[in-house]
Amino acid sequence: MAFLQLLIMIYEYKKQLDTTKDFILPCKKDDLKSIQQFLPIAKPDFDGSFSTHQLMYGETGNRIYLVGLGEEKNASQIENTFRKFAFETQKYWEDEIQVFGEFLNEDALLKMVVGLEMSQYNIGEFKSTKEEKKEITVSISSTKNIDEILVEGKYTGETINKIKALVDAPPNIKTPEYLGDWAKKSAKEAAYKCTVLKQKQLEKQGFEAVLAVGRGSVNPPVVIINEYKGKDSEKIDIALVGKGITFDSGGLSIKPSTNLHYMKSDMGGAAVVLGVVELVAKLALNINIIGIVASAENAVDGNSYRPGDVINSYSGKTIEIIDTDAEGRLVLADGINYAIKKYHPEYIIDLATLTGSVVRTFGYAAAGMFTNNQEMAAKMSEIGFKVHERVWQLPMFEDYEDDLQSDVADIKNFNGKPIEGAINAAKFLEFFTEKHEKWMHLDIAGVSFGASPYAKMKSATGYGIQLITNFIKEKAV
């Protein structure tokens, strides 16, 4: 794969297209008439099929790019077509590239900017040689004032790239404390409050499950608490809780070596929480949210917690450890219970790359959604299809609770069966929710990290930023 010349994009809108300079013509499938006035020939070999593009030349030798938006069913993925287009053509762009945006609705304009920004993700951050970035102006022609859309699109795309960089970062650099430092820096930049609880504070406050998971690592665990308050009120509207396992060896229940290097991605849920709080703060939404990341490294050492151990938790409930590789649900149990008892949020959503079971169920097309609140489920599903970060609900029947019963503790962390794994994990988390009526668990193991046309190996997808931010926007009044 060739090294990509990255750009710093500056977005502005203008009322009229300058047809003597380079410009982009977005076009729906079989709708060339909408852009016919700008075409140098009457019938180009282009039909607007999704994620296609064609280069033509104008009268002054300027480049005219036709970009296919496809059919209505492709509307949720417009950022993908612009990301692909920019990735493949931007090396030819000069100081300015124009976009004819008159016939794009607000959603399409937003997705276009997000896609252009996503094309600037640099997965080779840790390579010894890098190219300098080039600044370019992206001018979008429209008779409507679209400044706010351009700002939101740029912030959203930048945030997706930032959390992808976090997920893709190597585990020797991305320790729990590194996540805490990232959050503190973000809080200063985006003007929200960040508190990082370290070892002694975790011990004092009773984060026993987080401490147990992190006991075998030289890198101590942390709990990150991000607070954004856009309203003049102390009431917390939404709490987000993310699993932040910065590397997962499986502990003493050690994982096979195949693909073990990808376990740096086991903090994908934490990355979403960190990114969403930053984005909501930058967008200055009228809402109060809390983002909690429970972070540890699940390593193997003489101090590691063991199968058969009984540990305590923030809730005061005891847990029998059946499998030390079922560690994500332990740190989430503490994070969820802390969020509920400390902040009493109206809604609480946790996100985690939690189980291989959800991947076996959905592959890489959707996240597993678990909740007893059908209003939340319907809204999250609707948003998921709109932004192409889809979720699908799985049951939370009481029948599954029998598999979590322990003889020696209040609950066990794993059922030991090759069935119902994702549901079993969700039922475990439910045990620590204090019967909260508006709680949702999203298992994003299959959608957070995977194969990509933009990298030779598996890499972060950025899944969850648009899904959760749009859910929050729906609740911001």
Buried (B, 14 or more C-beta within 10 A) or exposed (E): EEEBEBBEBEBEBEEEBEBEBBBBBBBBBEBBEBBEEBBEEEEBEBBBBBBBBBEBEBEEEBBBBBBBBBBEEBBBBBBBBBBBBBBEBBEEBEEBBBBBBBBBEEBBBBBBBBBBBBBBBBBBEEEEEEEEEBEBEBBBBBEEEBEEBBBBBBBBBBBBBBBBBBBBBEBEEBBBBBBBBBBBEBBEEBEBEBBBBBEEEBEEBBBBBBBBBBBBBEBBBBBBBBBBBBEEEEEBBBBBBBBBBBBBBBBBBBBEEEEBEBBBBBBBBBBBBBBBBBBBBBBEBEBBBBBBBBBBBBBBEEEBBEBEBEBBBBBEBBBBBBBBBBBBBBBBBBBBBBBBEBBBBBBBBBBBBBBEBBBEBBEBEBBBBBBBBEEBBEBBBEBBEBBBBBBBBBEBEEEBBEBBEBEEBBBBBBBEEEEBBBBBBBBBBBBBBBEBEBBBBBBBBBBBBBEBEBBEEBBBBBBBBBBBBBBBBEBBE
